[in-house]
């Protein structure tokens, strides 16, 4: 039961993040999910920063709990244990994510160390999740591995498109579609968390059924 609760945290993590992206922007008049990044919701002096950081803390805790659940499922699978450890590490990173400044501040040359660390955190988090997808895929069959490969390819593609807007954000220039590409990228990651959680829950149920059947047969 404890393992199932931990795995369900993966589904809750994804649902929470989607909810955050749907409702928090509504609290910032004039904010555009079409052209502004997710990170701007937690930018220094942003009207939504306090709420986003609070919800982000819950997100990080849920992600760590899910990672521990994945790790527990990997008692006989080293790749799955590694995937769980990587997910836990990403959850820890999420708890200490450095904020960026507003675009106007960046354009005026007001960037500081926190902006550099924000970019570094984004890169490290991305690598951790990519690795976790790869290691988790090694613990499953062909269909799940194919899903993992497609997910990684799409994450890289949309991440690359998002990265092309970096200069425009720094210069406070228009960034049409930036918010769309980034949110699709984030949505793909949330979908993977849900699929992994469901796959592990189903595999656990099958294992429990087989153990019960073997016990009845032995009796």
Secondary structure, 3 states (H helix, E strand, C coil): CHHHHHHHHHHHHHHHHHHHHHHHHHHCCCCCCCCCCCHHHHCCCCCCHHHHHHHHHHHHHHHHHHHHHHHHHCCCCHHHHHHHHHHHHHHHHHHCCCCCCCHHHHHCCCCCHHHHHHHHHHHHHHHHHHHHHHHHHCCCCHHHHHHHHHHHHHHHHHHHHHHCCHHHHHCCCCCCCHHHHHHHHHHHHHHHHHHHHHHHHHHHHHHHHHHHHHHHHHC
